[in-house]
């Protein structure tokens, strides 16, 4: 049997969801919004990919920023986007949503002439469908003639190829023209014969149909649950999944019983509802994780109910769905929290296992130094403008190394500052480099941060891909009050970073005591305080056994940590090569972040007027490349 490329291809609606950050207000008074991918099929694509399925997508987006975002985010989630159509004549759909109360989720659908409704039969590639085990469609693409024809081509092709077909009934009255724009959150309206007839035409194609009680009413034309299910059963042999909200779901793979007895109802998980929008797509994702892997219906329903529980407990649709690791942890350990978003361990696993970009073999050129450059500029009588200009040269050297075939096996990064490197930080968003951005004030104890008094307000203006870097130099002689303030500030920084969706890099350089012992003690204390850095940046340990102790510590507290970056601390190239030789080749060791060892000598000569821009760039490029080579061959 030929191995299929995809477990599932999801076809249909796509949009950008804009969720209000304020809770308990009507939509007209919502002022701040966060962005995620939406649209039922794309939600399911992300949900199933997170749960370990191989997934493709067929939809259409506009030739603009929102369309680019959808393709980028789906690709980050592991979804194949090669068959997503870019329509230059239509805009990507968008939805504005808010949470007004526990049962009140107003939303506005912006779907007038939107891109995904422009899919046509000629956009459907049978060869692409043939690479899948199953296809999923949703009901909204039955509502207009052109996109309905595309859906019918998909179903006919899937039938001829022997693929399994899945229907999410997904009835939205206002998208069928049955209610107005102000009824975006409505899931029920008395359907017209036209709506029901379109659903009834396609029911025989499916192997699995999922819907709520009201959606089965629409699909069948009946207004009583058992009668509706029996009418659907008359037209199809599909497995019917009847969603029952907090009661769980009923799984029906044969004749419809007279009532929902215990043998067909799989109970849900007792959680509090924070946001029910998108919960059905999370439910479907969980069910398909089991169903497409051949699990029994009870297991499929358990996965579905668990995924739905995560969805209703968090803000957002696709962004709320669990990873497979996260779901397994929940099914094994449960949670004491009725709002899963308040479970610290589940939130840590959710954060760590759903990161957008996977980094490996990082080589970071660090030039976030402020005091060093200020002292150099003063020594040579140069200005702040000169410092900023030289940092542009460092950045240019990093980019040239990134484009060098010799370093093609490494991912290149930079570490910069707002004081003299803001232009670099802004420019970096045009290149696929890892970006760290320092937040700590230089040579200040206890720890304090640059920017606004509220560190969260500072980070709110940073691009989401900028990693928050904090250098911390605890002294063995620190008084207890200083230590307690440092701990307070670390907790504050971690909370702000997570709250704004930024990764955190903690750079620890303990001073005045036993460096290895103090490093391990502070790492342990961070985890005890609930501070989980995405990266640790450290000097190479002085004792070999420290590596094993560090590995055990990280694995015990946070096995999902990105890893460790090695710093240079102004060591010479020879010293760094010797240090590299003793660093283990372990997946926990992610790479290095080194600065002065690379840029200090060229900076002195450039500031002194001894060399020009090109010579400075070449000198730093050569030094950076040599360090990468030494690292790779350690």
N, C-alpha and C positions, 0 to 999 in steps of 0.2 A: 504494500500500500504506500502511495506517495505521501511523504510528510507535507502537511499543509503549513504555509507560512503564518497564517492567522488562525486563531481559535474563533475569532469573531470580527465581523465588519459592521460598524454602526453607521446608519444612514439617516439623514434628515436634518432637523433643526440645529442651528448653531447661533449663539449670540454672546455678547458680553454682558455679564451680570454686574450691576453696580449696587452693592449692598450698603445701606446707610450704616454709619458707625454709631449713630445715636439710637437709643432704644426707648420705646414708649412714646414716640412722637408721630404724628401723621406725616405722610410722605411729603406734603408741601412744606413742612418745617425742617426736613432733614437737610443738613448742610455738608456733611462729609461722607465720602463713599469709598469703599474698597472694591477692587476689580477681580473678577474670576471668570472662567469659561462657563457658559450656561447653554441651555437648550438640552432637552431630555436625551437625545442620542449621544451628544458629546459628553454630557455628564456621565452616562453609562460607559462610554469609551474610557474615560479617565478612571471611573470606579473599578471597572474590570481589569484595566491595566495595573492599577495599584494592587489588585488582588492576585496578580501573577499571570493573567492571560495575555496572549499576543493579540493585539487589537489594531485594526485599520479603521479609517474613517472616510465617509463620503458625505460631503456637504459643500456649501459654497459660501464664500466671504467676499467682502468688498475689497477693492484695491486701495486700501487706506490703513491707518494705524490699528484700528480695531481688528481688521482681518488679519493683519500680520501678527497681532497679539495672540489670536486664537490658534493660528498655526504654530507659533513658537511655544505656547504653553502646552498644547497637545503633544508636540514633539518632546518637550521636557518631561512629560508624563509617560513617555515610551509609546505613544500612539503614532502609527504611520500616517503621515499627512500628504503622501505623494499624489493622492487622488482628490484632494480638496481643490475645488475650482475657485479661481479668483475672477470675480465678475467686475469689470471696470465700469459697468453702467448702473450697478446697484450698491447700496450701502450694507454693511454688516448689521444684522439685527442687534438690538440692545434692550435691556430690561433694567428699570430702576425699581428697587425693592426697599422696604423698611420693615421693622418689627415694632408694631404699635402695642401689642399685648400678646399674651400667651396663645391666643387663638385668632389674632388679627395681623395679617401680613400683606398690607396693600402693595400693589405693584402696577407698573405701567409697561406695557409691551410696545416697543418701537419696531414694528414689523411691516410698515407700509412699503410694498415693493422691495422687500429685503432680499439679500443675495441668495439665501438658501432656498427661497421659494422660486428662484430662477433656474433650479436644476431641471434639465430636460433629458429625455431618453438618450440623446446622443452623448450626454456626459457620463453615461454608465458604461464602464468597460467590463465586458463579460470575463475577460482574462484575469482581471483583478479579483472579481468575485470568485473565480475558480480556485484562488489561492486560500480560500477560507473554509472552515468547517461549518460556519453558521453566519447568517445575516440577521440584523435587527432593524426593524422599521417602527415608526411611531405614527399615531393617527393623524397628526396635524398635516402631514404631507398627502393626505387624501382629500384635503379641503379645496384645492384648486386644480383646474384641469391639467395644466402643463406639468406641475410637479407630481400630480397623481399618475400621469403617464410614465414618468420616470420611475415611480414606485412600482407600478405594474411590471415594467421591464425587469426590475430587480427581482420581483417575486417569480416571474416566468423563467428568468435565467436561473435563479436558485433552484427552482423545481427541476429544471432540465439537468442541472449539475448534481442533483441529489443532496443539496445543502439543507441543513436544518434552518427553519424560518421562525423568527421570534417576533411577536407583536406586543408592544406596549401601547395599550389603547389610548392613553394620553389625551383625553378629551379636554379641550379648553374652549368654553362656549364663545368667548369673544373672538377667538381666532377662526371660528367658523361663521362669524358675523351674527351670532345669536344674541350677543350682549355688547354693550358699549366699551370704550376704552377704559372707563373707570371701574370695570369689573374684571381687571386683569387677574386677580387672585381667585376668581370664581371657578369652581370645578363642576358646577351643576346648572343645567338649564334644561327645560323640556325640549328635547331635540326635534327637529323637523324630520319628516320622512326622508328627505334628501340626505341628511347626515347619517341616519341609521342605514339607509340603503348602501351608502358607500362603504361602511364598515362590513355589512353583511356580504358584499361582493368578494371581499378579500379573506374572510375568516377561513375558508377551506384550505388556504395555502399554508397555514401555520402549524407548527409542531408544539409551540408554547405560546400561550396568551396570558398576559398579566394585566389586571385592572382592579379598580375599586368597585364597590357595589354599584355606584352611580354610573361608572363607565360600562359595566356589563348591561345596565339598563339601556344605555345609548346604543351599544353594539347590537343588542338583541331586539329592541323595540318593546320589551316587557318592563314592568315597573314593580316587580316583586323578585327578590333575590334568587330563590330556587327556580322560579319559572324562567328568569333571565338566563341563568346558567344552563338550564335544560334546552332552551332555544339555541344558545350558542353551541352546546354539545351536539344538537341535531345537525349542525352545519360543519362540524369539525371534530376530528379525533384528538386534537391537541391537548396537552396537559394544560389545565386551567388553574391559574393561581389567583385566588380571591383575597385581596388585601383587606384586613380587618382593623387597621389602625393599631392602637395599643394592645389589642387582643392578640395580634399576631397575624396569621394567614391560614387559609385553607388550601390544601393541595389536592386537586381532583384529576386523576388520570383515567377514570372510567366513568361509569354511570353516575349521575348526580344523585346524592342521597336526599332523603326528605328533610334533613336538617344537618347543621354543621356539628357533627359529633366529635368526640375527643380524638378519634383515630384519623380524622382529616384536618383538624385544627392544630397548628403548631404555635405554641404560645410565644408572645413577644417578650421583651426585656423591660422591666419596670424602671423607666427613666423619665425624667422631667422633659417636657417639650420646651425648647428655646426657640426653634425655628423649624417649621414643618415643610417649608418650600424645598423641593428637591429630595425629600426623604424617599419618595417612591423610586427615584432613579438610583439612590443608594441601595434600596431594597433589591431592585432588579440586578444591580451589580453583584451583590452578595449571592443571590440565587444562581446567577449564571456561572459564578466561580465554581459552584458545585455541579450544576447541571451539565455544563460543557466538559467537566472532568469525570462524568459518569457516577457521581455520588447519588445515594438514594434520596428520595424526596424530603424525608425528615431532615437530613443533613443540609440539603439545599435551603430549606426553609429556615433552619437555624442560622446559617450564614446570612440569609436575607434579612432576618429580623435583627441580627446583630449590626449589620451595616446600616440598616434603617435607624437603629438606636443611636449610633454615632451621628448620623445626619441630623436628627432632630435636636441633638444636644449642643450643636455648634452653629456659629454664624457661617452662612455661605452654603452653596450646593456642592459642586465638585471639590472645592477646597476642604470640605468637612469629611470627605469619605476616607475610610481607614486603609492603611496598607495591610498586606497579608500578615506581616509580623505583628502589627497592632491588633488585628482581629484575633489571631491565635492567642496573644497574651490575654485579651479580654475574655475569650471563651474558656481559658484555663483558670484565670484568677478572678474574673468578675471585677466589680468595682463597688466601693462603699459609697460612692457619690451617685446621687440620682441625676445630676447634671454631669455627664461624662467630661465636659469641658473643664470641670473643676478637679478632675483626677490628675495630679501632677505627673505621675508616671505615664499614664496614657497619653497625656499631652506631650511629654518628652519623646515618647516613641513615635507619636504622630509627626512631630516636627522633624525628627531625625531621619525617619524612613521615607519621607515624602519630599526630600530636597529636590530642587529643580535640576541642578547641574552636579555631575559626579566629577570630582577633581582627583588627579593622580600625578605622581612625579612632578610636584610643583617646584619650580625654580622662581623665587620671588626676589626682585631687585628692590631693596628697601631704601627709601630716601625721605622718610617722614621726619627726619631729624630737623629740629628747629634751632636749638641752642648751638649745635655744631656749626650750622651754616651761618648763624648770626656772628659767632666768634670768628669764623673764616672771613666773612665779609668785612668785619671791623678791622681785622689784621691787614687786609689789602685795600682798605678804603673804598669798599664797594657798597652798593645800595640794596634795599629789599628787592628792587626791580631786577638787579643782577642775579640775586639768589633765585628768583622765580624763573629767569631765563635759563639758568644752568639746570634747574630741575626739569625744564622742558628737554634739555639735551640728554639727561639721564633717561627720561621716558622714551626718547627717540632710540637710544641704545637698546633699551628693553624690547621695543617693537622690532628692531632689526634682528635681534637674537631670536625673537618669536618666529620670524620669517626665514630663519637659517635652517636648511635641511639637517645640519649637524645636530641641532637641538629639537628636531621634530618629534622625538619621543617624549619630550617634556612639555608640560603646560606652563606657560610663563605668566608671572604675576608682578604686580607693583604694590608698594606700600608707600602712601603719600599722605600729605597733611593739607589742612585748609589754609594755613598761614602763608606759605610760599608756593604751595602746589595745587591751589584750587583750579587753575586752568587745566592742569594735567588731569585732575579728577573728573572735570567736566568732559574733557576730550576722550577719556578712557572708555566712555560708554559707546564709542564708535568702533571699538575693537574687542575681540573675544578674549580678553585677558582677565585673570583673577585680580580683584582690586581690594586692597585693605586700606582703611582710612583711620588715622589715629584720633583718639578722643581724649586721652589723658593730658593734663597740664604738665609741662616739663619741670622736673626737679621740685615737685610739691609733695609734702607729706603732712597729714594723711592724703590719701588719694583724692584727687579732684578732677573735674572734667572741663574741657573747652566748651564754648557755646553758651546757650541759655541756662539759667539756673535749673530749669527742669530738663534733664538730659533726654527724656522722651520727646520733648518738643524739638530739641536739636536733631535727633535722629529721624524725626518725622519728615524732614526735608531732604534726607539723603536718598539717593537711588537704592532700590531694594537689593541690588547685587553688591553694594559696598559693604564689606565685612568690617564690623566695628573692632578696631584693634586698641587694646589697652595695655600699656607697659606698667608693670607693678614691681617696685623694688622694695620689698619688705626688709627691714633691718632687724637683726637679731636683738638689738638693744631697744627696739620700739617699746614704749610704755603700753600698759594694758589699754589705756584710753585710745591711743593711736591705733592699736590693733583692732579694737572694737569699731572705730570709725572706718578703718579700711574694709572690714567685713561688711559694714552697712553700705558703703559705696559700691562694693562688688555686687551685692544683692540688688541694689538700685540700678546698676548698669545692666545686669542680666535681665531684670524685669523690663526695662526700657527697650532693650534689644529685641526681646521676644515680642513685646507689645507692638513694635513697629515692623516686625518681620525681617530683622537683620540678623545675620550670623555674627557670632562673637569669637574673637581671638584674644586670649589672655597670654601676655608675654610676662613670664616670671623670671626675675633675676634676683634671688635672695642674696643678701650681703651681710657680712660680719659674723657668720657662723659656719656650720657645716653645710655647704651648698646643696649637696644631694639630699641630706636629711631634711633640710628646711623646705626644699622644693616639694618633696613627697608630702610633707606635713601640710603645706598650703594647698596642694592639689586635693588632698583628702578633705581638708576643711571646706573648700569650695563646694564639693559634692554634698557634704553634710549640711551646708547652708542652702542647698537647692540651686546652686549655680552650676550650670552644665555648659561649659565653653564648647563651641564647635571645633575649635582648634586650640592647641597648646603650642606656645613658642618658647623654647628653652635653650640654654647652653648645653652642649654635650655633657652628659653626666661624667663625673670624675671617676666613678667606680662602675665596673662592668655589671655587677649584680643589681645596680639601680634600674637598669633597663627592664629586667624581669619584674622587679617590684612595681615599676610604673605601669607595665603591661597588665599586671594583676589588678592594680588599683583601678585603671580605666575600665577593664572588662567587668569588674565587680559593680561599678557605679554607672557606667555609660558605654556599653559596647558599641553604640552607634556614633561615637565621637569621630569626627572627620580624621583626626590624626595629629601628629606632632610635626612642627616645623623647627628646624635647627637654626639658631642665630649665630652671628659671627663675632659680635662685640669688638670690632676693629682688629681682629686677628689678621696676621699676614697670610698670604696665599699658602705658603709652606705650612704654617700652623694649621690652617683649615684642611689642607690635604691630609695631614697626619690625623687630625680629629675625625675626618670623614672615614678613614680606614677602620675606625673602631665603632662606627655606628651600624647597628644591625640592619640587614635587608629584611625588613618586616613591614607588613602592610599598614601597621600603625604609624610608621615613620613616613610621613607624606612628602617631605622635601625640605628645602631650606629657604630662609629669608635673610639675606645678607646685604649690607649697604656700604658702610665706610671702607671695608676691605676692597670694594670695587671703585667707589667714586671719589674717595678722599684725595688721593694723589692727583688725578686729573682736575679736580675742583681747585686745588691749590695752584696748579699751573695755569689754569684758565683765568682764575681771579687775578693772578699776578700778570696776566697779559702775555704769558709765554707761549700759549697755544691757542688756536682758534676753535670754532665750533666743531668742525669736521674731525679734527685730531682728537678732541676731547671725547666725542662720541665713539670714535674707533677704539680709543684706549679702554673705555668702559665696556664696550661690546666685547673686546678681546678678553678682558679680565672676567666678565660674566660668563662667557663661553668656556673659558678654562675651568672655572669652578663647576659648571654643569658637567663637563667631561670628567672631572675628578670625582664628582658625586656619583655619576652613572657607573664609573669603573671602580668604585670603592670595594 
